[in-house]
Amino acid sequence: MERFEALAADQAAWSQNTFGSDSQRDWTGPLAHLRMELLEIETLPFDREEWADALLLLLDASRRAGFNATGLLMAAEYKLSINKERSWQATNADGSVEHDRSKETK
């Protein structure tokens, strides 16, 4: 956990120094860049540095949206517990899998 928080803090300081403070720049830029990185990963799926770029951009966008790394990690742990309880549909033609929404209440 300490290494993750240290990475997030280091990335935040570098990003704000390089691209502007959170008051100058919001989450939309890093999220747009993340979309581009995801397309690169589709063509270079075994390039660990492309996956790392995506992680760093996710950390930057989420921080600029008001979330800290620990809170994001806790939300991921909670979401995993929800996903473990869900029923999952068959794999789609594109390889994606979605949960069964027919039992959800609104």
Secondary structure, 3 states (H helix, E strand, C coil): CHHHHHHHHHHHHHHHHHHCCCCCCCCHHHHHHHHHHHHHHHHCCCCHHHHHHHHHHHHHHHHHCCCCHHHHHHHHHHHHHHHHHCCECCCCCCCCCCECCCCCCC
